[in-house]
């Protein structure tokens, strides 16, 4: 499957590698889907000597977004998910 969508850094999480991917099509009766994902910094050690041609990005959450801005709770969940990935998979 191939798709071309836009994504950008979540403004209140600038510099943390957390981005928002927009899926504007209707999927499973839901529309305006947003996927929050984490792209770890390049200087973090690779996961178990990963040899894949492309780097791994971590999906933190996928949800329908009803408003333009993220809530304080959304931001807190994304930060906590990033920290969980960081500690569990990168030992940092």
C-alpha positions in Angstrom: 0.0 0.0 0.0 1.3 3.4 -0.9 0.0 6.7 0.3 1.2 10.3 0.3 0.1 12.4 3.3 1.4 15.4 5.1 2.8 15.5 8.6 4.4 18.1 10.8 5.9 18.5 14.2 3.4 19.1 17.0 4.1 22.7 18.0 4.0 22.2 21.7 6.4 19.3 21.5 9.0 21.0 19.2 12.4 19.3 19.3 11.1 16.0 20.8 10.6 14.2 17.4 6.9 13.9 17.9 4.9 14.5 14.7 1.2 14.5 13.6 0.3 12.7 10.4 -3.1 13.7 8.8 -5.4 11.1 7.3 -8.3 13.1 5.9 -10.0 10.1 4.3 -12.8 8.3 6.0 -11.6 5.0 7.6 -13.9 2.7 9.5 -16.6 5.3 9.8 -14.1 7.8 11.3 -12.8 10.9 9.5 -10.1 13.4 10.2 -7.8 10.8 11.7 -4.5 11.9 13.2 -1.6 9.6 13.9 0.9 10.9 16.5 4.3 9.3 16.0 7.8 9.5 17.3 10.9 9.6 15.2 13.9 9.1 17.6 17.0 11.2 17.2 19.7 9.8 14.9 22.2 9.7 17.7 20.3 7.3 19.8 21.7 3.8 19.5 20.0 1.6 17.0 17.6 -1.0 18.3 19.4 -4.3 18.6 21.7 -3.5 15.7 18.8 -2.8 13.4 19.8 -3.6 9.8 16.6 -2.5 8.0 17.0 -0.1 5.2 14.6 2.4 6.8 14.6 3.7 10.3 11.8 2.7 12.7 9.2 5.3 13.7 7.0 4.6 16.6 3.2 5.2 16.4 2.2 6.7 19.7 -1.6 7.0 19.1 -4.1 7.2 16.2 -7.4 9.0 16.9 -10.0 11.2 15.2 -9.3 14.8 15.9 -12.3 17.1 16.4 -10.5 20.4 17.0 -7.4 22.2 15.6 -5.4 22.2 18.9 -4.2 19.2 21.0 -5.4 19.2 24.6 -3.1 19.2 27.6 -4.0 15.6 28.2 -3.0 14.7 24.6 0.3 16.4 25.0 0.9 14.6 28.3 0.1 11.2 26.8 2.5 11.8 23.8 5.3 12.8 26.2 4.7 9.8 28.3 4.6 7.5 25.3 7.9 9.0 24.0 9.5 8.4 27.4 8.3 4.8 27.5 9.8 4.1 24.0 13.0 5.9 25.0 13.5 3.8 28.2 12.2 0.5 27.0 13.9 0.3 23.6 16.9 2.7 23.8 17.9 2.2 27.4 18.1 6.0 28.0 
